[in-house]
Amino acid sequence: MKGRIAKAAVLAVGLALIAGASASAIEACIGPLCVSSTVDVQPRELPANGTAPVTLSSTTRIRVKDGSTPPTLDAIDFLIDKHGVVNSKAFPVCPRTKLEGATPSQARQRCAGALVGRGTGKALVTMPGRAPFQISSPVSLFNAAPTGGKPTLIAHAYETVPAPQALLVPIVIEKVAKGRYGYQVRVEMPEVAGGFGAPTLAEAAVGATRKQGGKKVGYINARCSGGRLQVEGRLTFTNGDSFPTTLTSPCHTAG
């Protein structure tokens, strides 16, 4: 297993160096299983001192080269650049009870002020007696009440098989001091389609803004240091496969 992880790590580092001049795009494979990831931070022009609102976008795609069913994604872990700041206190909070059983449009209506990110999730479903088929759902990210004082999001998605239901995933944002990184996030994937679904796409953009004290502030704010903002990620699957990646998004200071 250590060899498989190391092989993916070498691929990720090599591709990160190649992609360093623009927003990173990485693909790494272990056997037939391949994972591609991108990250981008906008705008690119940011202050060297102080911070400005930004939108952090990421896309992760999972595919299997031989056409077999991909293993189930268990969790995604992120380390996020310390030159960014999460300002959750500037945004309203959405109680989990408002999202339970809600469709995507209902969830966004009920907690419009707390909506800080949007995306899409897709999965391949392999149910007994049926040919494999794809399902997809809008993903909404809502500012939630803090967990032990830590900023928290609730990710909302909706599935219709085997029965209609809302999928709710709490995401705790933890402050850390790990070199380049200042925040740590773990996303534990929910069971999809009654356990018959394997995620194939996870994409999201987080970056709502609002006025606070007459000034525009963002859910995520950042400054530029060293010409880049950096995110480290790791995807872990239930079969034990693990894909580490280092992704950078270039930035520059005004003037």
Residue pairs with C-beta under 8 A, 6 or more apart in sequence:
1 240
4 30
4 241
4 242
5 242
5 244
7 30
8 28
8 29
8 30
8 242
8 243
8 244
9 244
11 26
11 27
11 28
11 29
12 26
12 28
12 243
12 244
12 245
12 246
13 246
15 24
15 25
15 26
15 27
15 28
16 24
16 26
16 245
16 246
16 247
16 248
19 25
19 26
19 248
20 228
20 248
20 250
21 250
22 250
23 38
23 39
23 40
23 41
23 247
23 248
23 249
23 250
24 37
24 38
24 39
24 246
24 247
24 248
24 249
25 36
25 37
25 38
26 36
26 37
26 38
26 245
26 247
27 34
27 35
27 36
27 37
28 34
28 35
28 243
28 245
29 35
29 65
30 241
30 243
32 64
32 65
32 66
32 68
33 62
33 63
33 64
33 65
33 70
33 71
33 237
33 241
34 62
34 63
34 64
34 65
35 60
35 61
35 62
35 235
35 243
35 245
36 59
36 60
36 61
36 63
37 58
37 59
37 60
37 61
37 233
37 245
37 247
38 57
38 58
38 59
38 247
39 56
39 57
39 58
39 231
39 247
39 248
39 249
40 56
40 57
40 58
40 249
41 54
41 55
41 56
41 57
41 222
41 229
41 249
41 251
42 54
42 55
42 57
42 207
43 52
43 54
44 249
44 250
44 251
44 252
45 224
45 251
45 252
45 253
45 254
46 52
46 54
46 222
46 223
46 224
46 251
46 252
46 253
46 254
47 223
47 224
47 253
47 254
48 223
48 224
48 225
48 253
49 223
50 223
51 84
51 85
51 221
51 222
51 223
52 218
52 221
52 222
52 223
53 207
53 209
53 216
53 217
53 218
53 219
53 220
53 221
54 84
54 207
54 218
54 220
54 221
54 222
54 229
55 205
55 206
55 207
55 218
55 220
56 80
56 84
56 205
56 206
56 207
56 220
56 231
57 203
57 204
57 205
57 206
57 207
58 202
58 203
58 204
58 205
58 231
58 233
58 247
59 201
59 202
59 203
60 76
60 201
60 202
60 203
60 233
60 235
61 200
61 201
62 70
62 73
62 198
62 199
62 200
62 201
62 235
63 70
63 200
64 70
69 124
69 126
69 132
69 198
70 124
70 198
70 200
71 198
71 237
71 238
71 239
71 241
72 189
72 192
72 197
72 198
72 199
72 237
72 238
72 239
73 189
73 198
73 199
73 202
73 235
73 236
73 237
73 238
74 188
74 189
74 236
74 237
74 238
75 186
75 187
75 188
75 189
75 235
75 236
76 186
76 187
76 189
76 202
76 233
76 234
76 235
76 236
77 184
77 185
77 186
77 187
77 233
77 234
77 236
78 183
78 184
78 185
78 186
78 187
78 231
78 232
78 233
79 176
79 178
79 181
79 183
79 184
79 231
79 232
79 233
80 181
80 182
80 183
80 184
80 185
80 231
81 180
81 181
81 182
81 222
81 229
81 230
81 231
82 177
82 180
82 181
82 182
82 183
83 182
83 222
83 223
83 224
83 225
83 229
84 182
84 183
84 220
84 221
84 222
84 229
85 220
85 221
85 222
86 151
86 173
86 183
86 219
86 220
87 217
87 218
87 219
87 220
87 221
88 143
88 146
88 151
88 152
88 173
88 219
90 210
90 212
90 217
90 219
91 113
91 114
91 116
91 143
91 208
91 210
91 219
92 111
92 113
92 114
92 143
93 114
93 143
93 144
93 145
94 110
94 111
94 114
94 115
94 142
94 143
94 144
94 154
95 144
95 145
96 144
96 154
96 168
96 170
98 107
98 110
98 111
99 107
99 110
99 111
99 142
99 154
99 156
99 166
99 168
100 166
100 168
101 165
101 166
102 110
102 156
102 158
102 166
103 158
103 166
104 137
104 138
104 140
104 156
104 157
104 158
107 140
107 142
107 156
107 158
107 166
108 115
108 140
111 142
114 142
114 143
114 144
115 140
115 141
115 142
115 208
116 141
116 142
116 143
116 153
116 206
116 207
116 208
116 219
117 140
117 141
117 153
117 204
117 205
117 206
117 207
117 208
117 219
118 138
118 139
118 140
118 141
118 204
118 205
119 138
119 139
119 140
119 141
119 202
119 203
119 204
119 205
120 136
120 137
120 138
120 139
120 201
120 203
120 204
121 136
121 137
121 139
121 157
121 199
121 201
121 202
121 203
122 134
122 135
122 136
122 137
122 199
122 200
122 201
123 134
123 135
123 136
123 192
123 193
123 197
123 198
123 199
123 200
124 132
124 133
124 134
124 197
124 198
124 200
125 132
125 133
125 134
125 135
125 161
125 192
125 193
125 196
125 197
125 198
126 132
126 196
126 198
127 161
127 162
127 193
127 196
134 200
135 159
135 160
135 161
135 192
135 193
135 197
136 201
137 157
137 158
137 159
137 167
138 157
138 158
139 155
139 156
139 157
139 202
139 203
139 204
140 155
140 156
140 157
141 153
141 154
141 155
141 156
141 171
141 204
141 206
142 153
142 154
142 156
143 151
143 152
143 153
143 219
144 152
144 153
144 154
144 170
145 152
146 152
147 170
147 172
150 172
150 173
150 174
150 175
151 172
151 173
152 170
152 171
152 172
152 173
153 170
153 171
153 173
154 168
154 169
154 170
154 171
155 167
155 168
155 169
155 170
155 171
155 187
156 166
156 167
156 168
157 166
157 167
157 169
157 190
158 164
158 165
158 166
158 167
159 165
159 167
159 192
159 193
159 197
161 193
161 194
162 193
162 194
162 196
167 190
167 192
168 190
169 187
169 188
169 189
169 190
171 185
171 186
171 187
172 185
172 186
173 183
173 184
173 185
174 183
174 184
174 185
175 182
175 183
175 184
176 182
176 183
176 184
178 184
180 230
181 230
181 232
189 199
191 197
192 198
192 199
206 219
206 220
207 218
207 219
207 220
208 218
208 219
209 216
209 217
209 218
209 219
210 216
210 217
211 217
222 229
222 251
224 251
224 252
224 253
227 250
227 251
227 252
228 248
228 249
228 250
228 251
229 248
229 249
229 251
230 246
230 247
230 248
230 249
231 246
231 247
231 248
231 249
232 244
232 245
232 246
232 247
233 244
233 245
233 247
234 242
234 243
234 244
234 245
235 242
235 243
235 245
236 242
